[in-house]
Amino acid sequence: MRGDTVTVNNQSLSLGDLTGLSTDQAIDKIASHLAPHNADSDAVRVALDYALEEALPDTEEFDPNSFTDEVIQEAIGCYLTDLIFQDVVEGMGRAWFHVEPASKHHQMEVELRELIKVITQEQLDKVTNGNPSTISKENITKIQADAIAMTVDEWESFDD
């Protein structure tokens, strides 16, 4: 996210390549480029789209210089929050969709996403100390696993 060229499956992309595109087009290219070609592709693409839309400044034209430390930290946090949210909901299975009354489902989703966001941000801050350049794939994997476990523990302890 610092502007270096990223090569995935023999295809290269750098932030400079996106100059002149709209921010939405740039986000789509970044998400498409970074999403793996496996069963997780859709989940990763959705999480990347969400994260970049949340973190990048709301401008018509994409600016490669907008990837500041703050934006990168926010994007990583949003990305992990969305992936973890998807994992937790998938882990709950059909029970998640059988909430009574149905009107409570939306509120539960909002509360669960907020809980995940707080836990994920705490874990991310602990690992990076606010410096996203120190993040590694192993750190991200550990943050995900820890945040999922902490989310499930916290969610199960909620008392209606």
For each residue, the residues with C-beta under 8 A, 3 or more apart:
1: 15 67 72 75 132
2: 67 72 133
3: 14 15 16 64 67
4: 14
5: 12 13 14
6: 12 13 14 33 34
7: 10 11 12
8: 11 13 33 34
9: 37
10: 7
11: 7 8 33
12: 5 6 7
13: 5 6 8 17 18 29 30 33
14: 3 4 5 6 17 18
15: 1 3 18 64 67
16: 3 19 64
17: 13 14 29
18: 13 14 15 21 25 26 29 30 62 64
19: 16 62 64
20: 61 62
21: 18 25 26 29 61 62
22: 25 26 60 61 62
23: 26 27 56 57 58 59 60 61 62
24: 27 28
25: 18 21 22 28 29 62
26: 18 21 22 23 29 30 62
27: 23 24 30 31 48 49 52 53 56
28: 24 25 31 32 49
29: 13 17 18 21 25 26 32 33
30: 13 18 26 27 33 34 48 52
31: 27 28 34 35 44 45 48 49 52
32: 28 29 35 45
33: 6 8 11 13 29 30
34: 6 8 30 31 44 48
35: 31 32 41 42 44 45 48
36: 40 41 44
37: 9 41
38: 41
39:
40: 36 43 44
41: 35 36 37 38 44 45
42: 35 45 46
43: 40 46 47 83 86
44: 31 34 35 36 40 41 47 48 83
45: 31 32 35 41 42 48 49
46: 42 43 49 50 82 86
47: 43 44 50 51 78 79 80 82 83 86
48: 27 30 31 34 35 44 45 51 52 79
49: 27 28 31 45 46 52 53
50: 46 47 53 54 78 79 82
51: 47 48 54 55 74 75 76 77 78 79 81 82
52: 27 30 31 48 49 55 56 75
53: 27 49 50 56
54: 50 51 74 75 78
55: 51 52 71 72 74 75 78
56: 23 27 52 53 59 66 71 75
57: 23 63 66 71
58: 23
59: 23 56 62 63 66
60: 22 23
61: 20 21 22 23
62: 18 19 20 21 22 23 25 26 59 66
63: 57 59 66
64: 3 15 16 18 19 67
65:
66: 56 57 59 62 63 71
67: 1 2 3 15 64 71 72
68: 71 72
69: 72 73 130 131 132 133
70: 73 74
71: 55 56 57 66 67 68 74 75
72: 1 2 55 67 68 69 75 76 132 133
73: 69 70 76 77 124 128 130 132
74: 51 54 55 70 71 77 78
75: 1 51 52 54 55 56 71 72 78 79
76: 51 72 73 79 80 124 132 135 140
77: 51 73 74 80 81 117 120 121 124
78: 47 50 51 54 55 74 75 81 82
79: 47 48 50 51 75 76 82 83
80: 47 76 77 83 84 120 124 140 143 144 147
81: 51 77 78 84 85 113 116 117 120 121
82: 46 47 50 51 78 79 85 86
83: 43 44 47 79 80 86 87 144
84: 80 81 87 88 116 120 144 147 148 151
85: 81 82 88 89 112 113 116
86: 43 46 47 82 83 89 90
87: 83 84 90 91 144 148
88: 84 85 91 92 112 116 148 151 152 155
89: 85 86 92 96 112
90: 86 87 93
91: 87 88 148 152
92: 88 89 95 96
93: 90 96
94: 97 98
95: 92 98
96: 89 92 93 99
97: 94 105
98: 94 95
99: 96 102 104 105 108
100: 104
101: 104
102: 99 105
103: 106 107
104: 99 100 101 107 108
105: 97 99 102 108 109
106: 103 109 110
107: 103 104 110 111
108: 99 104 105 111 112
109: 105 106 112 113
110: 106 107 113 114
111: 107 108 114 115
112: 85 88 89 108 109 115 116 151 155
113: 81 85 109 110 116 117
114: 110 111 117 118
115: 111 112 118 119 151 154 155
116: 81 84 85 88 112 113 119 120 147 151
117: 77 81 113 114 120 121
118: 114 115 121 122
119: 115 116 122 123 147 150 151 154
120: 77 80 81 84 116 117 123 124 143 147
121: 77 81 117 118 124 125
122: 118 119 125 126
123: 119 120 126 127 143 146 147 150
124: 73 76 77 80 120 121 127 128 135 143
125: 121 122 128 129 130
126: 122 123 129
127: 123 124 134 135 139 142 143
128: 73 124 125 131 132 134 135 139
129: 125 126 134
130: 69 73 125
131: 69 128 134
132: 1 69 72 73 76 128 135
133: 2 69 72
134: 127 128 129 131 139
135: 76 124 127 128 132 139 140
136: 139 140
137: 140 141
138: 141 142
139: 127 128 134 135 136 142 143
140: 76 80 135 136 137 143 144
141: 137 138 144 145
142: 127 138 139 145 146
143: 80 120 123 124 127 139 140 146 147
144: 80 83 84 87 140 141 147 148
145: 141 142 148 149
146: 123 142 143 149 150
147: 80 84 116 119 120 123 143 144 150 151
148: 84 87 88 91 144 145 151 152
149: 145 146 152 153
150: 119 123 146 147 153 154
151: 84 88 112 115 116 119 147 148 154 155
152: 88 91 148 149 155 156
153: 149 150 156 157
154: 115 119 150 151 157 158
155: 88 112 115 151 152 158
156: 152 153
157: 153 154
158: 154 155
159:
160:
